[in-house]
C-alpha cells in the first residue's frame, strides 16, 4: 500500500452487492456507494489507488430515498450516490472477498 491518501477511504463508502451489480461485474464493471459530494475524478483516483487497477470510465447516479409511513409517522430514507466503475481489460475487482 503505497501513497494511499486517507481521503480515498472517505470517497468510497462500500461496494454494492446486488443481482444487477453481479451481472455488471461480468462486463468489467463494479458498483460502489460513494460520498454524496464525490466527483468522478475523485472516484477514479480512489479506486485506482485502493485496488491497484486501471479505470476506464466512471458513471454516477443518485438513488432518491423512499418515503415510508410507520404507524402514522412519515419518514424518508436518505439519498444514496452510486458509482458504476468500468475497468480496463485485464483488471478485476472481486468485491465478495473484501480488501
URTACOR-V567328 format. One line per field, one symbol per residue. phi: phi as a letter, one per 30 degrees, with the letter a starting at -180 (. if undefined). burial: b if it has 16 or more other C-alpha atoms within 10 Angstrom, else e. Layout:
phi->???
burial->???
This chain:
phi->.chcdedddddcdadccbddddddddcibbcbdbddcdcddddeddddddchbccdabccacddddcbbbhicdbbdddbcbbccccdejcbbcddcid
burial->eeeeeeebeebbeebbeeeebbebbeebbbbbbbbeebeeeebbebbbbbeebbbeebebeeeeeeeeeeeeeeeeeeeebbbbbbbeeeebbebeeee
